[in-house]
Amino acid sequence: MSESVVQNYTVEGMTCGHCAASVTEELEEIDGVVAVEVDVTTGSVTVTSEQPLAEADVQAAVVEAGYRVV
Amino acid sequence: MSESVVQNYTVEGMTCGHCAASVTEELEEIDGVVAVEVDVTTGSVTVTSEQPLAEADVQAAVVEAGYRVV
C-alpha cells in the first residue's frame, strides 16, 4: 500500500480559471505529483504527491506559472 | 491602398492576461481580422479588420472564449 503526501500552499495573484490551470499545469510537472487542487478565491493550492516535495520545486513551479507562494 | 476597419467593444469578465489571450485568439480567427487589442482593466477590446465584421461573429467569438460583449 502506498501513502500520499497532501500539502497546502497559498498562492497570490490568481484571478480566474486560466490562472488556476497554469498553476496546476506547472505543479503537475513536478515528479511525484498526482493531484493539484486550486481555489482561486482563496488562493489555496493543495498538492498531493507520492513523496514529500522540495519546497523550492513547488515555489519554482508557481513562479514559472507567473505567481507567488505566500 | 487598403483601408482597415477599427471597432471597439466592451467585454465583461476578463480578469487577467490569460483572459485577454483567450479573447484575442478567438477574435483573430474571424476572417479579415488583422489585429486585436485588449485592455483587461477596462474591458476594452479593439478589433482591426480588413472589412466590417458581422456583430454576431464578434459576439460569438467572445462567448466562445467564455466572456460577453456588453
Backbone of each chain as nested JSON, in Angstrom:
{
  "chains": [
    {"id": "A", "residues": [
      {"number": 1, "name": "MET", "atoms": {"N": [0.834, -1.197, 0.0], "CA": [0.0, 0.0, 0.0], "C": [0.869, 1.246, 0.0]}},
      {"number": 2, "name": "SER", "atoms": {"N": [0.472, 2.23, -0.817], "CA": [1.259, 3.46, -0.896], "C": [0.504, 4.614, -0.244]}},
      {"number": 3, "name": "GLU", "atoms": {"N": [1.271, 5.467, 0.392], "CA": [0.65, 6.636, 1.014], "C": [0.912, 7.872, 0.179]}},
      {"number": 4, "name": "SER", "atoms": {"N": [0.052, 8.861, 0.352], "CA": [0.244, 10.116, -0.36], "C": [0.546, 11.23, 0.622]}},
      {"number": 5, "name": "VAL", "atoms": {"N": [1.245, 12.229, 0.134], "CA": [1.519, 13.415, 0.935], "C": [0.619, 14.536, 0.408]}},
      {"number": 6, "name": "VAL", "atoms": {"N": [-0.134, 15.152, 1.306], "CA": [-1.006, 16.258, 0.916], "C": [-0.49, 17.532, 1.576]}},
      {"number": 7, "name": "GLN", "atoms": {"N": [-0.173, 18.524, 0.758], "CA": [0.394, 19.761, 1.294], "C": [-0.382, 20.943, 0.751]}},
      {"number": 8, "name": "ASN", "atoms": {"N": [-0.628, 21.923, 1.619], "CA": [-1.385, 23.094, 1.182], "C": [-0.507, 24.337, 1.148]}},
      {"number": 9, "name": "TYR", "atoms": {"N": [-0.724, 25.139, 0.109], "CA": [0.009, 26.392, -0.067], "C": [-0.994, 27.504, -0.347]}},
      {"number": 10, "name": "THR", "atoms": {"N": [-0.571, 28.737, -0.129], "CA": [-1.38, 29.879, -0.563], "C": [-0.617, 30.603, -1.656]}},
      {"number": 11, "name": "VAL", "atoms": {"N": [-1.278, 30.763, -2.787], "CA": [-0.66, 31.396, -3.947], "C": [-1.351, 32.724, -4.221]}},
      {"number": 12, "name": "GLU", "atoms": {"N": [-0.561, 33.747, -4.405], "CA": [-1.048, 35.11, -4.585], "C": [-1.197, 35.443, -6.065]}},
      {"number": 13, "name": "GLY", "atoms": {"N": [-2.261, 36.133, -6.414], "CA": [-2.372, 36.717, -7.746], "C": [-3.236, 35.977, -8.749]}},
      {"number": 14, "name": "MET", "atoms": {"N": [-3.748, 34.807, -8.372], "CA": [-4.596, 34.09, -9.321], "C": [-5.98, 34.742, -9.337]}},
      {"number": 15, "name": "THR", "atoms": {"N": [-6.479, 35.01, -10.549], "CA": [-7.762, 35.703, -10.628], "C": [-8.857, 34.905, -11.325]}},
      {"number": 16, "name": "CYS", "atoms": {"N": [-8.486, 33.873, -12.045], "CA": [-9.517, 33.165, -12.814], "C": [-9.112, 31.721, -13.076]}},
      {"number": 17, "name": "GLY", "atoms": {"N": [-9.97, 31.027, -13.773], "CA": [-9.728, 29.622, -14.068], "C": [-8.48, 29.384, -14.905]}},
      {"number": 18, "name": "HIS", "atoms": {"N": [-8.14, 30.383, -15.765], "CA": [-6.912, 30.237, -16.544], "C": [-5.698, 30.238, -15.63]}},
      {"number": 19, "name": "CYS", "atoms": {"N": [-5.742, 31.109, -14.626], "CA": [-4.639, 31.188, -13.662], "C": [-4.502, 29.855, -12.936]}},
      {"number": 20, "name": "ALA", "atoms": {"N": [-5.633, 29.332, -12.495], "CA": [-5.641, 28.047, -11.792], "C": [-5.061, 26.953, -12.682]}},
      {"number": 21, "name": "ALA", "atoms": {"N": [-5.436, 26.982, -13.95], "CA": [-4.949, 25.962, -14.885], "C": [-3.439, 26.066, -15.076]}},
      {"number": 22, "name": "SER", "atoms": {"N": [-2.932, 27.299, -15.135], "CA": [-1.487, 27.498, -15.316], "C": [-0.713, 26.951, -14.126]}},
      {"number": 23, "name": "VAL", "atoms": {"N": [-1.185, 27.269, -12.926], "CA": [-0.51, 26.809, -11.714], "C": [-0.587, 25.281, -11.619]}},
      {"number": 24, "name": "THR", "atoms": {"N": [-1.769, 24.755, -11.906], "CA": [-1.957, 23.297, -11.852], "C": [-1.007, 22.588, -12.812]}},
      {"number": 25, "name": "GLU", "atoms": {"N": [-0.932, 23.121, -14.02], "CA": [-0.096, 22.509, -15.055], "C": [1.376, 22.465, -14.623]}},
      {"number": 26, "name": "GLU", "atoms": {"N": [1.858, 23.569, -14.08], "CA": [3.272, 23.602, -13.667], "C": [3.529, 22.671, -12.488]}},
      {"number": 27, "name": "LEU", "atoms": {"N": [2.617, 22.654, -11.537], "CA": [2.81, 21.794, -10.357], "C": [2.749, 20.317, -10.745]}},
      {"number": 28, "name": "GLU", "atoms": {"N": [1.9, 19.991, -11.705], "CA": [1.779, 18.582, -12.115], "C": [3.032, 18.081, -12.816]}},
      {"number": 29, "name": "GLU", "atoms": {"N": [3.878, 19.002, -13.228], "CA": [5.127, 18.582, -13.887], "C": [6.186, 18.138, -12.88]}},
      {"number": 30, "name": "ILE", "atoms": {"N": [5.965, 18.461, -11.606], "CA": [6.928, 18.039, -10.587], "C": [6.801, 16.521, -10.405]}},
      {"number": 31, "name": "ASP", "atoms": {"N": [7.942, 15.861, -10.384], "CA": [7.967, 14.408, -10.244], "C": [7.28, 13.969, -8.945]}},
      {"number": 32, "name": "GLY", "atoms": {"N": [6.335, 13.068, -9.066], "CA": [5.664, 12.519, -7.892], "C": [4.316, 13.156, -7.595]}},
      {"number": 33, "name": "VAL", "atoms": {"N": [4.016, 14.278, -8.247], "CA": [2.73, 14.944, -8.007], "C": [1.613, 14.172, -8.708]}},
      {"number": 34, "name": "VAL", "atoms": {"N": [0.589, 13.842, -7.944], "CA": [-0.523, 13.069, -8.512], "C": [-1.812, 13.877, -8.62]}},
      {"number": 35, "name": "ALA", "atoms": {"N": [-1.912, 14.972, -7.859], "CA": [-3.123, 15.782, -7.943], "C": [-2.854, 17.198, -7.45]}},
      {"number": 36, "name": "VAL", "atoms": {"N": [-3.548, 18.143, -8.059], "CA": [-3.46, 19.548, -7.644], "C": [-4.874, 20.105, -7.61]}},
      {"number": 37, "name": "GLU", "atoms": {"N": [-5.204, 20.765, -6.513], "CA": [-6.497, 21.438, -6.429], "C": [-6.272, 22.905, -6.12]}},
      {"number": 38, "name": "VAL", "atoms": {"N": [-6.951, 23.755, -6.849], "CA": [-6.781, 25.204, -6.685], "C": [-8.123, 25.856, -6.397]}},
      {"number": 39, "name": "ASP", "atoms": {"N": [-8.138, 26.716, -5.385], "CA": [-9.302, 27.563, -5.123], "C": [-8.863, 29.0, -5.407]}},
      {"number": 40, "name": "VAL", "atoms": {"N": [-9.305, 29.518, -6.532], "CA": [-8.851, 30.847, -6.965], "C": [-9.252, 31.934, -5.967]}},
      {"number": 41, "name": "THR", "atoms": {"N": [-10.419, 31.801, -5.398], "CA": [-10.945, 32.822, -4.485], "C": [-10.047, 33.024, -3.268]}},
      {"number": 42, "name": "THR", "atoms": {"N": [-9.585, 31.909, -2.715], "CA": [-8.765, 31.994, -1.503], "C": [-7.271, 31.914, -1.797]}},
      {"number": 43, "name": "GLY", "atoms": {"N": [-6.908, 31.464, -2.989], "CA": [-5.502, 31.259, -3.306], "C": [-4.975, 29.929, -2.79]}},
      {"number": 44, "name": "SER", "atoms": {"N": [-5.869, 29.128, -2.258], "CA": [-5.465, 27.839, -1.695], "C": [-5.11, 26.836, -2.796]}},
      {"number": 45, "name": "VAL", "atoms": {"N": [-3.917, 26.263, -2.656], "CA": [-3.462, 25.256, -3.62], "C": [-3.064, 24.003, -2.842]}},
      {"number": 46, "name": "THR", "atoms": {"N": [-3.735, 22.913, -3.132], "CA": [-3.457, 21.659, -2.433], "C": [-2.795, 20.685, -3.397]}},
      {"number": 47, "name": "VAL", "atoms": {"N": [-1.616, 20.227, -2.996], "CA": [-0.837, 19.34, -3.86], "C": [-0.73, 17.967, -3.21]}},
      {"number": 48, "name": "THR", "atoms": {"N": [-1.129, 16.957, -3.932], "CA": [-0.997, 15.583, -3.459], "C": [0.143, 14.929, -4.232]}},
      {"number": 49, "name": "SER", "atoms": {"N": [1.068, 14.313, -3.478], "CA": [2.236, 13.721, -4.14], "C": [2.576, 12.376, -3.51]}},
      {"number": 50, "name": "GLU", "atoms": {"N": [3.333, 11.612, -4.258], "CA": [3.702, 10.265, -3.791], "C": [4.755, 10.32, -2.696]}},
      {"number": 51, "name": "GLN", "atoms": {"N": [5.522, 11.403, -2.687], "CA": [6.525, 11.577, -1.63], "C": [6.599, 13.072, -1.321]}},
      {"number": 52, "name": "PRO", "atoms": {"N": [7.167, 13.443, -0.179], "CA": [7.269, 14.865, 0.149], "C": [8.027, 15.612, -0.948]}},
      {"number": 53, "name": "LEU", "atoms": {"N": [7.564, 16.824, -1.253], "CA": [8.192, 17.616, -2.309], "C": [9.172, 18.62, -1.711]}},
      {"number": 54, "name": "ALA", "atoms": {"N": [10.183, 18.961, -2.482], "CA": [11.092, 20.028, -2.068], "C": [10.34, 21.348, -2.213]}},
      {"number": 55, "name": "GLU", "atoms": {"N": [10.369, 22.154, -1.15], "CA": [9.678, 23.453, -1.192], "C": [10.143, 24.293, -2.375]}},
      {"number": 56, "name": "ALA", "atoms": {"N": [11.438, 24.209, -2.665], "CA": [11.996, 25.017, -3.754], "C": [11.357, 24.631, -5.091]}},
      {"number": 57, "name": "ASP", "atoms": {"N": [11.08, 23.34, -5.271], "CA": [10.455, 22.886, -6.516], "C": [9.038, 23.433, -6.645]}},
      {"number": 58, "name": "VAL", "atoms": {"N": [8.322, 23.418, -5.533], "CA": [6.941, 23.919, -5.538], "C": [6.938, 25.415, -5.841]}},
      {"number": 59, "name": "GLN", "atoms": {"N": [7.79, 26.135, -5.148], "CA": [7.85, 27.578, -5.364], "C": [8.265, 27.912, -6.796]}},
      {"number": 60, "name": "ALA", "atoms": {"N": [9.218, 27.159, -7.324], "CA": [9.681, 27.404, -8.694], "C": [8.566, 27.155, -9.701]}},
      {"number": 61, "name": "ALA", "atoms": {"N": [7.765, 26.136, -9.46], "CA": [6.657, 25.818, -10.367], "C": [5.626, 26.945, -10.364]}},
      {"number": 62, "name": "VAL", "atoms": {"N": [5.343, 27.454, -9.188], "CA": [4.359, 28.541, -9.065], "C": [4.882, 29.809, -9.74]}},
      {"number": 63, "name": "VAL", "atoms": {"N": [6.152, 30.085, -9.54], "CA": [6.77, 31.251, -10.182], "C": [6.77, 31.078, -11.7]}},
      {"number": 64, "name": "GLU", "atoms": {"N": [7.062, 29.87, -12.146], "CA": [7.068, 29.578, -13.584], "C": [5.693, 29.887, -14.198]}},
      {"number": 65, "name": "ALA", "atoms": {"N": [4.647, 29.633, -13.42], "CA": [3.278, 29.916, -13.888], "C": [2.969, 31.4, -13.844]}},
      {"number": 66, "name": "GLY", "atoms": {"N": [3.807, 32.156, -13.145], "CA": [3.613, 33.602, -13.088], "C": [3.032, 34.109, -11.776]}},
      {"number": 67, "name": "TYR", "atoms": {"N": [3.111, 33.288, -10.731], "CA": [2.521, 33.656, -9.44], "C": [3.543, 33.448, -8.322]}},
      {"number": 68, "name": "ARG", "atoms": {"N": [3.081, 33.542, -7.09], "CA": [3.999, 33.525, -5.965], "C": [3.343, 32.817, -4.789]}},
      {"number": 69, "name": "VAL", "atoms": {"N": [4.097, 31.948, -4.13], "CA": [3.62, 31.324, -2.893], "C": [3.849, 32.314, -1.761]}},
      {"number": 70, "name": "VAL", "atoms": {"N": [2.809, 32.545, -0.956], "CA": [2.96, 33.482, 0.163], "C": [2.947, 32.737, 1.492]}}
    ]},
    {"id": "B", "residues": [
      {"number": 1, "name": "MET", "atoms": {"N": [-4.278, 50.89, -52.387], "CA": [-4.212, 51.073, -50.935], "C": [-5.44, 50.477, -50.28]}},
      {"number": 2, "name": "SER", "atoms": {"N": [-5.233, 49.801, -49.164], "CA": [-6.357, 49.174, -48.466], "C": [-6.629, 49.883, -47.149]}},
      {"number": 3, "name": "GLU", "atoms": {"N": [-7.895, 49.978, -46.825], "CA": [-8.269, 50.603, -45.556], "C": [-8.637, 49.542, -44.536]}},
      {"number": 4, "name": "SER", "atoms": {"N": [-8.537, 49.911, -43.27], "CA": [-8.908, 48.986, -42.199], "C": [-10.106, 49.53, -41.454]}},
      {"number": 5, "name": "VAL", "atoms": {"N": [-10.85, 48.619, -40.882], "CA": [-11.969, 48.996, -40.025], "C": [-11.547, 48.761, -38.582]}},
      {"number": 6, "name": "VAL", "atoms": {"N": [-11.691, 49.774, -37.747], "CA": [-11.352, 49.642, -36.335], "C": [-12.624, 49.783, -35.527]}},
      {"number": 7, "name": "GLN", "atoms": {"N": [-12.928, 48.764, -34.743], "CA": [-14.172, 48.774, -33.967], "C": [-13.855, 48.46, -32.513]}},
      {"number": 8, "name": "ASN", "atoms": {"N": [-14.529, 49.169, -31.613], "CA": [-14.275, 48.925, -30.193], "C": [-15.483, 48.282, -29.52]}},
      {"number": 9, "name": "TYR", "atoms": {"N": [-15.184, 47.352, -28.616], "CA": [-16.227, 46.657, -27.847], "C": [-15.839, 46.678, -26.376]}},
      {"number": 10, "name": "THR", "atoms": {"N": [-16.811, 46.473, -25.52], "CA": [-16.512, 46.275, -24.113], "C": [-16.896, 44.848, -23.747]}},
      {"number": 11, "name": "VAL", "atoms": {"N": [-15.92, 44.135, -23.203], "CA": [-16.127, 42.734, -22.844], "C": [-16.076, 42.596, -21.33]}},
      {"number": 12, "name": "GLU", "atoms": {"N": [-17.057, 41.912, -20.805], "CA": [-17.215, 41.75, -19.361], "C": [-16.555, 40.46, -18.869]}},
      {"number": 13, "name": "GLY", "atoms": {"N": [-15.894, 40.526, -17.737], "CA": [-15.45, 39.305, -17.06], "C": [-13.987, 38.952, -17.21]}},
      {"number": 14, "name": "MET", "atoms": {"N": [-13.258, 39.686, -18.025], "CA": [-11.831, 39.369, -18.173], "C": [-11.075, 39.864, -16.943]}},
      {"number": 15, "name": "THR", "atoms": {"N": [-10.237, 39.024, -16.382], "CA": [-9.541, 39.407, -15.15], "C": [-8.024, 39.416, -15.28]}},
      {"number": 16, "name": "CYS", "atoms": {"N": [-7.491, 38.783, -16.302], "CA": [-6.026, 38.674, -16.361], "C": [-5.55, 38.512, -17.796]}},
      {"number": 17, "name": "GLY", "atoms": {"N": [-4.267, 38.403, -17.948], "CA": [-3.672, 38.262, -19.264], "C": [-4.107, 37.015, -20.002]}},
      {"number": 18, "name": "HIS", "atoms": {"N": [-4.399, 35.956, -19.228], "CA": [-4.889, 34.732, -19.869], "C": [-6.247, 34.984, -20.522]}},
      {"number": 19, "name": "CYS", "atoms": {"N": [-7.078, 35.731, -19.814], "CA": [-8.405, 36.066, -20.344], "C": [-8.256, 36.869, -21.635]}},
      {"number": 20, "name": "ALA", "atoms": {"N": [-7.369, 37.847, -21.6], "CA": [-7.124, 38.666, -22.778], "C": [-6.641, 37.804, -23.94]}},
      {"number": 21, "name": "ALA", "atoms": {"N": [-5.775, 36.864, -23.646], "CA": [-5.231, 35.994, -24.689], "C": [-6.332, 35.119, -25.294]}},
      {"number": 22, "name": "SER", "atoms": {"N": [-7.242, 34.644, -24.453], "CA": [-8.342, 33.805, -24.947], "C": [-9.242, 34.586, -25.897]}},
      {"number": 23, "name": "VAL", "atoms": {"N": [-9.596, 35.789, -25.488], "CA": [-10.472, 36.625, -26.307], "C": [-9.768, 36.997, -27.616]}},
      {"number": 24, "name": "THR", "atoms": {"N": [-8.51, 37.374, -27.504], "CA": [-7.73, 37.736, -28.697], "C": [-7.674, 36.578, -29.686]}},
      {"number": 25, "name": "GLU", "atoms": {"N": [-7.387, 35.408, -29.156], "CA": [-7.254, 34.221, -30.007], "C": [-8.536, 33.937, -30.778]}},
      {"number": 26, "name": "GLU", "atoms": {"N": [-9.673, 34.01, -30.074], "CA": [-10.946, 33.725, -30.75], "C": [-11.278, 34.79, -31.785]}},
      {"number": 27, "name": "LEU", "atoms": {"N": [-11.036, 36.048, -31.446], "CA": [-11.352, 37.128, -32.386], "C": [-10.46, 37.065, -33.629]}},
      {"number": 28, "name": "GLU", "atoms": {"N": [-9.216, 36.649, -33.44], "CA": [-8.289, 36.582, -34.582], "C": [-8.682, 35.483, -35.567]}},
      {"number": 29, "name": "GLU", "atoms": {"N": [-9.537, 34.593, -35.11], "CA": [-9.978, 33.522, -36.014], "C": [-11.069, 33.986, -36.984]}},
      {"number": 30, "name": "ILE", "atoms": {"N": [-11.647, 35.147, -36.705], "CA": [-12.659, 35.677, -37.623], "C": [-11.978, 36.147, -38.905]}},
      {"number": 31, "name": "ASP", "atoms": {"N": [-12.542, 35.752, -40.016], "CA": [-11.97, 36.103, -41.317], "C": [-11.87, 37.619, -41.478]}},
      {"number": 32, "name": "GLY", "atoms": {"N": [-10.691, 38.109, -41.83], "CA": [-10.491, 39.527, -42.072], "C": [-9.91, 40.291, -40.9]}},
      {"number": 33, "name": "VAL", "atoms": {"N": [-9.887, 39.67, -39.718], "CA": [-9.333, 40.362, -38.551], "C": [-7.809, 40.379, -38.647]}},
      {"number": 34, "name": "VAL", "atoms": {"N": [-7.243, 41.566, -38.506], "CA": [-5.789, 41.696, -38.617], "C": [-5.121, 42.059, -37.295]}},
      {"number": 35, "name": "ALA", "atoms": {"N": [-5.906, 42.583, -36.341], "CA": [-5.321, 42.931, -35.052], "C": [-6.388, 43.0, -33.971]}},
      {"number": 36, "name": "VAL", "atoms": {"N": [-6.0, 42.615, -32.757], "CA": [-6.899, 42.715, -31.606], "C": [-6.096, 43.294, -30.446]}},
      {"number": 37, "name": "GLU", "atoms": {"N": [-6.686, 44.293, -29.803], "CA": [-6.049, 44.85, -28.612], "C": [-7.017, 44.788, -27.456]}},
      {"number": 38, "name": "VAL", "atoms": {"N": [-6.542, 44.29, -26.322], "CA": [-7.407, 44.128, -25.158], "C": [-6.829, 44.881, -23.967]}},
      {"number": 39, "name": "ASP", "atoms": {"N": [-7.686, 45.637, -23.282], "CA": [-7.317, 46.255, -22.005], "C": [-8.159, 45.568, -20.929]}},
      {"number": 40, "name": "VAL", "atoms": {"N": [-7.533, 44.697, -20.175], "CA": [-8.265, 43.896, -19.19], "C": [-8.925, 44.772, -18.123]}},
      {"number": 41, "name": "THR", "atoms": {"N": [-8.238, 45.834, -17.744], "CA": [-8.747, 46.693, -16.672], "C": [-10.095, 47.317, -17.016]}},
      {"number": 42, "name": "THR", "atoms": {"N": [-10.213, 47.77, -18.257], "CA": [-11.446, 48.445, -18.654], "C": [-12.401, 47.534, -19.416]}},
      {"number": 43, "name": "GLY", "atoms": {"N": [-11.889, 46.404, -19.894], "CA": [-12.711, 45.51, -20.707], "C": [-12.763, 45.946, -22.161]}},
      {"number": 44, "name": "SER", "atoms": {"N": [-11.979, 46.957, -22.49], "CA": [-11.97, 47.475, -23.86], "C": [-11.272, 46.514, -24.815]}},
      {"number": 45, "name": "VAL", "atoms": {"N": [-11.962, 46.187, -25.898], "CA": [-11.392, 45.304, -26.923], "C": [-11.505, 46.017, -28.265]}},
      {"number": 46, "name": "THR", "atoms": {"N": [-10.377, 46.249, -28.882], "CA": [-10.351, 46.934, -30.173], "C": [-9.948, 45.944, -31.263]}},
      {"number": 47, "name": "VAL", "atoms": {"N": [-10.82, 45.843, -32.25], "CA": [-10.596, 44.879, -33.328], "C": [-10.369, 45.636, -34.633]}},
      {"number": 48, "name": "THR", "atoms": {"N": [-9.266, 45.343, -35.272], "CA": [-8.986, 45.927, -36.584], "C": [-9.173, 44.838, -37.639]}},
      {"number": 49, "name": "SER", "atoms": {"N": [-9.946, 45.183, -38.674], "CA": [-10.249, 44.173, -39.695], "C": [-10.208, 44.788, -41.087]}},
      {"number": 50, "name": "GLU", "atoms": {"N": [-10.052, 43.926, -42.052], "CA": [-9.948, 44.383, -43.444], "C": [-11.289, 44.853, -43.992]}},
      {"number": 51, "name": "GLN", "atoms": {"N": [-12.367, 44.33, -43.394], "CA": [-13.7, 44.766, -43.805], "C": [-14.592, 44.768, -42.553]}},
      {"number": 52, "name": "PRO", "atoms": {"N": [-15.716, 45.447, -42.586], "CA": [-16.603, 45.456, -41.419], "C": [-16.99, 44.024, -41.033]}},
      {"number": 53, "name": "LEU", "atoms": {"N": [-17.031, 43.759, -39.716], "CA": [-17.36, 42.415, -39.242], "C": [-18.841, 42.33, -38.887]}},
      {"number": 54, "name": "ALA", "atoms": {"N": [-19.392, 41.141, -38.993], "CA": [-20.756, 40.925, -38.521], "C": [-20.726, 40.914, -37.0]}},
      {"number": 55, "name": "GLU", "atoms": {"N": [-21.61, 41.708, -36.388], "CA": [-21.654, 41.778, -34.926], "C": [-21.827, 40.391, -34.306]}},
      {"number": 56, "name": "ALA", "atoms": {"N": [-22.619, 39.555, -34.982], "CA": [-22.879, 38.213, -34.458], "C": [-21.591, 37.388, -34.384]}},
      {"number": 57, "name": "ASP", "atoms": {"N": [-20.705, 37.575, -35.364], "CA": [-19.441, 36.835, -35.363], "C": [-18.553, 37.277, -34.208]}},
      {"number": 58, "name": "VAL", "atoms": {"N": [-18.544, 38.592, -33.968], "CA": [-17.729, 39.126, -32.877], "C": [-18.256, 38.617, -31.535]}},
      {"number": 59, "name": "GLN", "atoms": {"N": [-19.559, 38.718, -31.36], "CA": [-20.162, 38.261, -30.104], "C": [-19.937, 36.769, -29.905]}},
      {"number": 60, "name": "ALA", "atoms": {"N": [-20.068, 35.998, -30.977], "CA": [-19.881, 34.547, -30.866], "C": [-18.449, 34.204, -30.461]}},
      {"number": 61, "name": "ALA", "atoms": {"N": [-17.49, 34.943, -31.005], "CA": [-16.084, 34.697, -30.68], "C": [-15.809, 34.984, -29.203]}},
      {"number": 62, "name": "VAL", "atoms": {"N": [-16.388, 36.079, -28.72], "CA": [-16.189, 36.451, -27.315], "C": [-16.842, 35.409, -26.398]}},
      {"number": 63, "name": "VAL", "atoms": {"N": [-18.022, 34.971, -26.776], "CA": [-18.711, 33.933, -25.984], "C": [-17.915, 32.63, -26.016]}},
      {"number": 64, "name": "GLU", "atoms": {"N": [-17.364, 32.293, -27.178], "CA": [-16.548, 31.084, -27.313], "C": [-15.362, 31.127, -26.345]}},
      {"number": 65, "name": "ALA", "atoms": {"N": [-14.831, 32.317, -26.135], "CA": [-13.709, 32.475, -25.205], "C": [-14.171, 32.418, -23.752]}},
      {"number": 66, "name": "GLY", "atoms": {"N": [-15.481, 32.529, -23.541], "CA": [-16.007, 32.428, -22.188], "C": [-16.435, 33.757, -21.585]}},
      {"number": 67, "name": "TYR", "atoms": {"N": [-16.595, 34.778, -22.427], "CA": [-16.943, 36.105, -21.933], "C": [-18.144, 36.657, -22.697]}},
      {"number": 68, "name": "ARG", "atoms": {"N": [-18.42, 37.928, -22.481], "CA": [-19.632, 38.511, -23.03], "C": [-19.388, 39.959, -23.436]}},
      {"number": 69, "name": "VAL", "atoms": {"N": [-19.88, 40.32, -24.615], "CA": [-19.823, 41.723, -25.036], "C": [-20.971, 42.464, -24.36]}},
      {"number": 70, "name": "VAL", "atoms": {"N": [-20.674, 43.591, -23.746], "CA": [-21.742, 44.356, -23.065], "C": [-22.025, 45.661, -23.802]}}
    ]}
  ]
}
